[in-house]
Structures are given as C-alpha cells and as structure tokens.
C-alpha cells in the first residue's frame, strides 16, 4: 500500500466541489485515512513549496494557497500516487482530459482544484508537513475484498 497527500485547494473549497472530488477517490476504492479542514499559513506554504520560493511566481502561489481554507487528506491504496494523479489529470485544466477532475472542473493552470504528491519521497515529506502520526487512522474497509484480489 502507498500513501499520498491530497489538498483540496482554496478554489475547490470556494467553489463547493469538495464532496464531488472526494467521491471520485472513494468511488475508485481508495481509502481516506486522515482529513482536516485548515488554513495554510505562509510558513507552511514556504515549506510545502520550498522548491518554488525563489521563483517569480511564488508570491502569487502563496497568496492563493493561503487565501482560503484547504481540505488536507492522506489517501491510501495500491499505486495511489499514480492513480490519484491520473484521476486529477494534467496540471492545467485547459490541457486535462475530460473525465479527470481538472478536465471536468478546471480551466486554469493555477486554479486547478487539487494538489497531490508526485512521488514517494514527496508524499512522505508532505504528509509529515500536514499531519502528525496520531492523526492518521489506518483501517481496513469491510468492502476491500470486493475492490481487489487478496494477492494485490
């Protein structure tokens, strides 16, 4: 099993799309093992987007991510990092395929509704930024045998 951090960004919250987007992950059979509604502080934004802090677009990115609450989640599942990124679609909503979250709900590069970790190292780092270990609630859904074979 893999884990990934997913943030429903301020535009997702403001547009009241959280339920629709969460249902996409649940419909896929992924397991949400931590979630919280929160404000991203400027300090947290700098840690999360550390590789972008010195770039000219960073002030706008920080203003966006700190401008309204986010829903932070840890999602678990087989190949979850790739699966979630496939569900999201291309970063730009203008380039994302229909049927993906961004393809269906976004028409912007920055206002793209959802962040998801892009690899195992980023996932571990980002989960640790947003969640304490005791905030993660591992459990096995009773419908798991209907979602995957026992040897997967």
Rosetta constraint file for C-alpha pairs under 8 A:
AtomPair CA 1 CA 76 HARMONIC 6.56 0.50
AtomPair CA 1 CA 77 HARMONIC 5.26 0.50
AtomPair CA 1 CA 78 HARMONIC 5.06 0.50
AtomPair CA 1 CA 79 HARMONIC 7.07 0.50
AtomPair CA 1 CA 80 HARMONIC 7.77 0.50
AtomPair CA 2 CA 76 HARMONIC 5.59 0.50
AtomPair CA 2 CA 77 HARMONIC 5.57 0.50
AtomPair CA 2 CA 78 HARMONIC 5.99 0.50
AtomPair CA 2 CA 79 HARMONIC 6.01 0.50
AtomPair CA 2 CA 80 HARMONIC 5.72 0.50
AtomPair CA 2 CA 81 HARMONIC 7.11 0.50
AtomPair CA 3 CA 74 HARMONIC 6.53 0.50
AtomPair CA 3 CA 75 HARMONIC 5.56 0.50
AtomPair CA 3 CA 76 HARMONIC 4.41 0.50
AtomPair CA 3 CA 77 HARMONIC 6.65 0.50
AtomPair CA 3 CA 80 HARMONIC 6.29 0.50
AtomPair CA 3 CA 81 HARMONIC 6.91 0.50
AtomPair CA 3 CA 120 HARMONIC 7.99 0.50
AtomPair CA 3 CA 123 HARMONIC 6.92 0.50
AtomPair CA 3 CA 124 HARMONIC 7.98 0.50
AtomPair CA 4 CA 74 HARMONIC 5.66 0.50
AtomPair CA 4 CA 75 HARMONIC 5.44 0.50
AtomPair CA 4 CA 76 HARMONIC 6.59 0.50
AtomPair CA 4 CA 80 HARMONIC 6.64 0.50
AtomPair CA 4 CA 81 HARMONIC 5.67 0.50
AtomPair CA 4 CA 116 HARMONIC 6.78 0.50
AtomPair CA 4 CA 117 HARMONIC 5.79 0.50
AtomPair CA 4 CA 120 HARMONIC 7.74 0.50
AtomPair CA 4 CA 123 HARMONIC 5.06 0.50
AtomPair CA 4 CA 124 HARMONIC 7.61 0.50
AtomPair CA 4 CA 127 HARMONIC 7.23 0.50
AtomPair CA 5 CA 72 HARMONIC 7.22 0.50
AtomPair CA 5 CA 73 HARMONIC 5.83 0.50
AtomPair CA 5 CA 74 HARMONIC 4.80 0.50
AtomPair CA 5 CA 75 HARMONIC 6.50 0.50
AtomPair CA 5 CA 115 HARMONIC 7.87 0.50
AtomPair CA 5 CA 116 HARMONIC 5.65 0.50
AtomPair CA 5 CA 117 HARMONIC 5.62 0.50
AtomPair CA 5 CA 123 HARMONIC 5.85 0.50
AtomPair CA 5 CA 126 HARMONIC 6.34 0.50
AtomPair CA 5 CA 127 HARMONIC 5.55 0.50
AtomPair CA 6 CA 72 HARMONIC 5.93 0.50
AtomPair CA 6 CA 73 HARMONIC 5.15 0.50
AtomPair CA 6 CA 74 HARMONIC 6.23 0.50
AtomPair CA 6 CA 75 HARMONIC 7.09 0.50
AtomPair CA 6 CA 114 HARMONIC 6.86 0.50
AtomPair CA 6 CA 115 HARMONIC 5.51 0.50
AtomPair CA 6 CA 116 HARMONIC 4.53 0.50
AtomPair CA 6 CA 117 HARMONIC 6.90 0.50
AtomPair CA 7 CA 70 HARMONIC 6.36 0.50
AtomPair CA 7 CA 71 HARMONIC 5.62 0.50
AtomPair CA 7 CA 72 HARMONIC 4.56 0.50
AtomPair CA 7 CA 73 HARMONIC 6.28 0.50
AtomPair CA 7 CA 114 HARMONIC 5.52 0.50
AtomPair CA 7 CA 115 HARMONIC 4.95 0.50
AtomPair CA 7 CA 116 HARMONIC 6.55 0.50
AtomPair CA 8 CA 12 HARMONIC 5.79 0.50
AtomPair CA 8 CA 13 HARMONIC 6.80 0.50
AtomPair CA 8 CA 18 HARMONIC 6.85 0.50
AtomPair CA 8 CA 70 HARMONIC 5.48 0.50
AtomPair CA 8 CA 71 HARMONIC 4.97 0.50
AtomPair CA 8 CA 72 HARMONIC 6.46 0.50
AtomPair CA 8 CA 113 HARMONIC 6.04 0.50
AtomPair CA 8 CA 114 HARMONIC 4.68 0.50
AtomPair CA 8 CA 115 HARMONIC 6.64 0.50
AtomPair CA 9 CA 13 HARMONIC 6.44 0.50
AtomPair CA 9 CA 65 HARMONIC 6.75 0.50
AtomPair CA 9 CA 69 HARMONIC 7.46 0.50
AtomPair CA 9 CA 70 HARMONIC 5.00 0.50
AtomPair CA 9 CA 71 HARMONIC 6.96 0.50
AtomPair CA 9 CA 113 HARMONIC 5.23 0.50
AtomPair CA 9 CA 114 HARMONIC 5.37 0.50
AtomPair CA 9 CA 115 HARMONIC 6.95 0.50
AtomPair CA 10 CA 14 HARMONIC 5.98 0.50
AtomPair CA 10 CA 64 HARMONIC 7.22 0.50
AtomPair CA 10 CA 65 HARMONIC 6.29 0.50
AtomPair CA 10 CA 66 HARMONIC 7.86 0.50
AtomPair CA 10 CA 67 HARMONIC 6.81 0.50
AtomPair CA 10 CA 68 HARMONIC 5.06 0.50
AtomPair CA 10 CA 69 HARMONIC 5.65 0.50
AtomPair CA 10 CA 70 HARMONIC 5.41 0.50
AtomPair CA 10 CA 113 HARMONIC 7.33 0.50
AtomPair CA 11 CA 15 HARMONIC 5.94 0.50
AtomPair CA 11 CA 111 HARMONIC 6.19 0.50
AtomPair CA 11 CA 112 HARMONIC 7.69 0.50
AtomPair CA 11 CA 113 HARMONIC 5.67 0.50
AtomPair CA 12 CA 16 HARMONIC 6.18 0.50
AtomPair CA 12 CA 17 HARMONIC 5.34 0.50
AtomPair CA 12 CA 18 HARMONIC 6.17 0.50
AtomPair CA 12 CA 113 HARMONIC 4.77 0.50
AtomPair CA 12 CA 114 HARMONIC 7.19 0.50
AtomPair CA 13 CA 17 HARMONIC 6.31 0.50
AtomPair CA 13 CA 18 HARMONIC 6.08 0.50
AtomPair CA 13 CA 68 HARMONIC 7.77 0.50
AtomPair CA 13 CA 69 HARMONIC 6.94 0.50
AtomPair CA 13 CA 70 HARMONIC 6.54 0.50
AtomPair CA 13 CA 71 HARMONIC 7.67 0.50
AtomPair CA 14 CA 68 HARMONIC 7.64 0.50
AtomPair CA 17 CA 21 HARMONIC 6.21 0.50
AtomPair CA 18 CA 22 HARMONIC 6.00 0.50
AtomPair CA 19 CA 23 HARMONIC 6.04 0.50
AtomPair CA 20 CA 24 HARMONIC 6.59 0.50
AtomPair CA 21 CA 25 HARMONIC 6.98 0.50
AtomPair CA 21 CA 101 HARMONIC 7.08 0.50
AtomPair CA 22 CA 26 HARMONIC 6.37 0.50
AtomPair CA 23 CA 27 HARMONIC 5.70 0.50
AtomPair CA 24 CA 28 HARMONIC 6.31 0.50
AtomPair CA 24 CA 87 HARMONIC 7.79 0.50
AtomPair CA 25 CA 29 HARMONIC 6.71 0.50
AtomPair CA 25 CA 30 HARMONIC 5.60 0.50
AtomPair CA 25 CA 31 HARMONIC 7.85 0.50
AtomPair CA 25 CA 84 HARMONIC 7.45 0.50
AtomPair CA 25 CA 87 HARMONIC 7.96 0.50
AtomPair CA 26 CA 30 HARMONIC 5.34 0.50
AtomPair CA 26 CA 31 HARMONIC 6.76 0.50
AtomPair CA 26 CA 32 HARMONIC 7.80 0.50
AtomPair CA 29 CA 77 HARMONIC 7.87 0.50
AtomPair CA 29 CA 147 HARMONIC 6.38 0.50
AtomPair CA 30 CA 75 HARMONIC 6.62 0.50
AtomPair CA 30 CA 76 HARMONIC 6.02 0.50
AtomPair CA 30 CA 77 HARMONIC 5.30 0.50
AtomPair CA 30 CA 80 HARMONIC 7.57 0.50
AtomPair CA 31 CA 75 HARMONIC 5.53 0.50
AtomPair CA 31 CA 76 HARMONIC 5.08 0.50
AtomPair CA 31 CA 77 HARMONIC 6.29 0.50
AtomPair CA 31 CA 141 HARMONIC 7.80 0.50
AtomPair CA 32 CA 73 HARMONIC 6.76 0.50
AtomPair CA 32 CA 74 HARMONIC 5.90 0.50
AtomPair CA 32 CA 75 HARMONIC 4.47 0.50
AtomPair CA 32 CA 76 HARMONIC 6.33 0.50
AtomPair CA 33 CA 73 HARMONIC 7.46 0.50
AtomPair CA 33 CA 74 HARMONIC 5.67 0.50
AtomPair CA 33 CA 75 HARMONIC 5.92 0.50
AtomPair CA 33 CA 76 HARMONIC 6.83 0.50
AtomPair CA 33 CA 136 HARMONIC 5.72 0.50
AtomPair CA 33 CA 137 HARMONIC 5.04 0.50
AtomPair CA 33 CA 138 HARMONIC 5.59 0.50
AtomPair CA 33 CA 139 HARMONIC 7.32 0.50
AtomPair CA 34 CA 72 HARMONIC 7.97 0.50
AtomPair CA 34 CA 73 HARMONIC 5.30 0.50
AtomPair CA 34 CA 74 HARMONIC 4.99 0.50
AtomPair CA 34 CA 75 HARMONIC 7.28 0.50
AtomPair CA 34 CA 131 HARMONIC 7.98 0.50
AtomPair CA 34 CA 135 HARMONIC 6.37 0.50
AtomPair CA 34 CA 136 HARMONIC 4.89 0.50
AtomPair CA 34 CA 137 HARMONIC 6.04 0.50
AtomPair CA 35 CA 71 HARMONIC 6.84 0.50
AtomPair CA 35 CA 72 HARMONIC 5.49 0.50
AtomPair CA 35 CA 73 HARMONIC 4.22 0.50
AtomPair CA 35 CA 74 HARMONIC 6.53 0.50
AtomPair CA 36 CA 71 HARMONIC 5.64 0.50
AtomPair CA 36 CA 72 HARMONIC 5.38 0.50
AtomPair CA 36 CA 73 HARMONIC 6.63 0.50
AtomPair CA 37 CA 69 HARMONIC 6.64 0.50
AtomPair CA 37 CA 70 HARMONIC 5.80 0.50
AtomPair CA 37 CA 71 HARMONIC 4.46 0.50
AtomPair CA 37 CA 72 HARMONIC 6.36 0.50
AtomPair CA 38 CA 69 HARMONIC 5.29 0.50
AtomPair CA 38 CA 70 HARMONIC 5.54 0.50
AtomPair CA 38 CA 71 HARMONIC 6.35 0.50
AtomPair CA 38 CA 72 HARMONIC 7.36 0.50
AtomPair CA 39 CA 66 HARMONIC 6.47 0.50
AtomPair CA 39 CA 68 HARMONIC 6.55 0.50
AtomPair CA 39 CA 69 HARMONIC 4.50 0.50
AtomPair CA 39 CA 70 HARMONIC 6.13 0.50
AtomPair CA 40 CA 44 HARMONIC 6.01 0.50
AtomPair CA 40 CA 45 HARMONIC 6.30 0.50
AtomPair CA 40 CA 65 HARMONIC 6.57 0.50
AtomPair CA 40 CA 66 HARMONIC 5.10 0.50
AtomPair CA 40 CA 69 HARMONIC 6.96 0.50
AtomPair CA 40 CA 70 HARMONIC 7.17 0.50
AtomPair CA 41 CA 45 HARMONIC 6.11 0.50
AtomPair CA 41 CA 66 HARMONIC 5.92 0.50
AtomPair CA 42 CA 46 HARMONIC 6.20 0.50
AtomPair CA 42 CA 62 HARMONIC 6.68 0.50
AtomPair CA 42 CA 66 HARMONIC 6.59 0.50
AtomPair CA 43 CA 47 HARMONIC 6.42 0.50
AtomPair CA 44 CA 48 HARMONIC 6.02 0.50
AtomPair CA 44 CA 129 HARMONIC 7.55 0.50
AtomPair CA 45 CA 49 HARMONIC 5.87 0.50
AtomPair CA 45 CA 50 HARMONIC 7.90 0.50
AtomPair CA 45 CA 62 HARMONIC 6.19 0.50
AtomPair CA 45 CA 65 HARMONIC 7.20 0.50
AtomPair CA 45 CA 66 HARMONIC 7.44 0.50
AtomPair CA 46 CA 50 HARMONIC 5.31 0.50
AtomPair CA 46 CA 53 HARMONIC 6.34 0.50
AtomPair CA 46 CA 62 HARMONIC 7.71 0.50
AtomPair CA 47 CA 129 HARMONIC 7.82 0.50
AtomPair CA 48 CA 126 HARMONIC 6.70 0.50
AtomPair CA 48 CA 129 HARMONIC 7.34 0.50
AtomPair CA 49 CA 53 HARMONIC 6.45 0.50
AtomPair CA 52 CA 57 HARMONIC 7.98 0.50
AtomPair CA 52 CA 58 HARMONIC 6.01 0.50
AtomPair CA 53 CA 58 HARMONIC 5.49 0.50
AtomPair CA 53 CA 59 HARMONIC 7.95 0.50
AtomPair CA 54 CA 58 HARMONIC 6.92 0.50
AtomPair CA 57 CA 61 HARMONIC 6.46 0.50
AtomPair CA 58 CA 62 HARMONIC 6.05 0.50
AtomPair CA 59 CA 63 HARMONIC 6.14 0.50
AtomPair CA 60 CA 64 HARMONIC 6.12 0.50
AtomPair CA 61 CA 65 HARMONIC 6.21 0.50
AtomPair CA 61 CA 110 HARMONIC 7.86 0.50
AtomPair CA 62 CA 66 HARMONIC 5.98 0.50
AtomPair CA 63 CA 67 HARMONIC 5.71 0.50
AtomPair CA 64 CA 68 HARMONIC 7.76 0.50
AtomPair CA 65 CA 70 HARMONIC 7.91 0.50
AtomPair CA 72 CA 130 HARMONIC 7.23 0.50
AtomPair CA 74 CA 127 HARMONIC 6.96 0.50
AtomPair CA 74 CA 136 HARMONIC 7.63 0.50
AtomPair CA 75 CA 80 HARMONIC 7.37 0.50
AtomPair CA 76 CA 80 HARMONIC 6.13 0.50
AtomPair CA 78 CA 152 HARMONIC 7.84 0.50
AtomPair CA 79 CA 83 HARMONIC 6.07 0.50
AtomPair CA 80 CA 84 HARMONIC 5.74 0.50
AtomPair CA 81 CA 85 HARMONIC 6.31 0.50
AtomPair CA 81 CA 116 HARMONIC 7.60 0.50
AtomPair CA 81 CA 117 HARMONIC 6.70 0.50
AtomPair CA 81 CA 118 HARMONIC 6.66 0.50
AtomPair CA 81 CA 119 HARMONIC 6.45 0.50
AtomPair CA 81 CA 120 HARMONIC 7.51 0.50
AtomPair CA 82 CA 86 HARMONIC 6.08 0.50
AtomPair CA 82 CA 118 HARMONIC 7.87 0.50
AtomPair CA 83 CA 87 HARMONIC 6.25 0.50
AtomPair CA 84 CA 88 HARMONIC 6.23 0.50
AtomPair CA 84 CA 116 HARMONIC 7.12 0.50
AtomPair CA 85 CA 89 HARMONIC 6.25 0.50
AtomPair CA 85 CA 116 HARMONIC 6.58 0.50
AtomPair CA 85 CA 118 HARMONIC 7.62 0.50
AtomPair CA 86 CA 100 HARMONIC 7.41 0.50
AtomPair CA 87 CA 100 HARMONIC 5.24 0.50
AtomPair CA 87 CA 101 HARMONIC 6.29 0.50
AtomPair CA 88 CA 100 HARMONIC 5.33 0.50
AtomPair CA 88 CA 101 HARMONIC 4.81 0.50
AtomPair CA 88 CA 102 HARMONIC 5.66 0.50
AtomPair CA 88 CA 103 HARMONIC 7.92 0.50
AtomPair CA 88 CA 114 HARMONIC 7.35 0.50
AtomPair CA 89 CA 93 HARMONIC 7.86 0.50
AtomPair CA 89 CA 96 HARMONIC 5.00 0.50
AtomPair CA 89 CA 97 HARMONIC 6.33 0.50
AtomPair CA 89 CA 100 HARMONIC 5.13 0.50
AtomPair CA 89 CA 101 HARMONIC 6.49 0.50
AtomPair CA 89 CA 102 HARMONIC 5.73 0.50
AtomPair CA 89 CA 103 HARMONIC 6.53 0.50
AtomPair CA 90 CA 95 HARMONIC 6.04 0.50
AtomPair CA 90 CA 96 HARMONIC 4.43 0.50
AtomPair CA 90 CA 97 HARMONIC 7.32 0.50
AtomPair CA 90 CA 102 HARMONIC 7.09 0.50
AtomPair CA 90 CA 103 HARMONIC 7.82 0.50
AtomPair CA 91 CA 95 HARMONIC 7.56 0.50
AtomPair CA 91 CA 96 HARMONIC 6.98 0.50
AtomPair CA 91 CA 102 HARMONIC 7.49 0.50
AtomPair CA 91 CA 109 HARMONIC 6.14 0.50
AtomPair CA 91 CA 112 HARMONIC 6.70 0.50
AtomPair CA 92 CA 96 HARMONIC 6.16 0.50
AtomPair CA 92 CA 102 HARMONIC 7.31 0.50
AtomPair CA 92 CA 106 HARMONIC 7.73 0.50
AtomPair CA 92 CA 107 HARMONIC 7.11 0.50
AtomPair CA 92 CA 108 HARMONIC 5.61 0.50
AtomPair CA 92 CA 109 HARMONIC 3.93 0.50
AtomPair CA 92 CA 110 HARMONIC 7.23 0.50
AtomPair CA 92 CA 112 HARMONIC 6.52 0.50
AtomPair CA 93 CA 102 HARMONIC 4.80 0.50
AtomPair CA 93 CA 103 HARMONIC 5.33 0.50
AtomPair CA 93 CA 104 HARMONIC 7.98 0.50
AtomPair CA 93 CA 105 HARMONIC 7.45 0.50
AtomPair CA 93 CA 106 HARMONIC 4.50 0.50
AtomPair CA 93 CA 107 HARMONIC 4.39 0.50
AtomPair CA 93 CA 108 HARMONIC 5.06 0.50
AtomPair CA 93 CA 109 HARMONIC 6.00 0.50
AtomPair CA 93 CA 112 HARMONIC 6.05 0.50
AtomPair CA 94 CA 103 HARMONIC 7.07 0.50
AtomPair CA 94 CA 106 HARMONIC 7.17 0.50
AtomPair CA 94 CA 107 HARMONIC 4.93 0.50
AtomPair CA 94 CA 108 HARMONIC 6.12 0.50
AtomPair CA 94 CA 109 HARMONIC 7.32 0.50
AtomPair CA 95 CA 103 HARMONIC 7.26 0.50
AtomPair CA 96 CA 100 HARMONIC 6.83 0.50
AtomPair CA 96 CA 102 HARMONIC 5.83 0.50
AtomPair CA 96 CA 103 HARMONIC 4.38 0.50
AtomPair CA 97 CA 102 HARMONIC 7.73 0.50
AtomPair CA 97 CA 103 HARMONIC 4.87 0.50
AtomPair CA 97 CA 104 HARMONIC 7.85 0.50
AtomPair CA 98 CA 103 HARMONIC 4.59 0.50
AtomPair CA 98 CA 104 HARMONIC 5.59 0.50
AtomPair CA 99 CA 103 HARMONIC 6.21 0.50
AtomPair CA 99 CA 104 HARMONIC 5.96 0.50
AtomPair CA 100 CA 104 HARMONIC 5.93 0.50
AtomPair CA 101 CA 105 HARMONIC 5.95 0.50
AtomPair CA 101 CA 106 HARMONIC 7.58 0.50
AtomPair CA 102 CA 106 HARMONIC 4.77 0.50
AtomPair CA 102 CA 107 HARMONIC 7.57 0.50
AtomPair CA 102 CA 112 HARMONIC 6.05 0.50
AtomPair CA 102 CA 113 HARMONIC 7.08 0.50
AtomPair CA 103 CA 107 HARMONIC 7.67 0.50
AtomPair CA 106 CA 111 HARMONIC 6.88 0.50
AtomPair CA 106 CA 112 HARMONIC 5.54 0.50
AtomPair CA 106 CA 113 HARMONIC 7.02 0.50
AtomPair CA 107 CA 111 HARMONIC 7.58 0.50
AtomPair CA 107 CA 112 HARMONIC 7.44 0.50
AtomPair CA 108 CA 112 HARMONIC 5.92 0.50
AtomPair CA 117 CA 122 HARMONIC 5.72 0.50
AtomPair CA 117 CA 123 HARMONIC 5.01 0.50
AtomPair CA 117 CA 126 HARMONIC 7.31 0.50
AtomPair CA 118 CA 122 HARMONIC 6.29 0.50
AtomPair CA 118 CA 123 HARMONIC 7.04 0.50
AtomPair CA 119 CA 123 HARMONIC 5.97 0.50
AtomPair CA 120 CA 124 HARMONIC 6.25 0.50
AtomPair CA 121 CA 125 HARMONIC 6.25 0.50
AtomPair CA 122 CA 126 HARMONIC 5.87 0.50
AtomPair CA 123 CA 127 HARMONIC 5.94 0.50
AtomPair CA 124 CA 128 HARMONIC 6.26 0.50
AtomPair CA 125 CA 129 HARMONIC 6.45 0.50
AtomPair CA 126 CA 130 HARMONIC 6.50 0.50
AtomPair CA 127 CA 131 HARMONIC 5.73 0.50
AtomPair CA 128 CA 132 HARMONIC 6.48 0.50
AtomPair CA 128 CA 133 HARMONIC 7.84 0.50
AtomPair CA 131 CA 135 HARMONIC 6.06 0.50
AtomPair CA 131 CA 136 HARMONIC 7.25 0.50
AtomPair CA 132 CA 136 HARMONIC 7.29 0.50
AtomPair CA 140 CA 144 HARMONIC 7.02 0.50
AtomPair CA 143 CA 147 HARMONIC 6.73 0.50
AtomPair CA 144 CA 148 HARMONIC 6.40 0.50
AtomPair CA 145 CA 149 HARMONIC 6.48 0.50
AtomPair CA 145 CA 150 HARMONIC 6.85 0.50
AtomPair CA 148 CA 152 HARMONIC 6.49 0.50
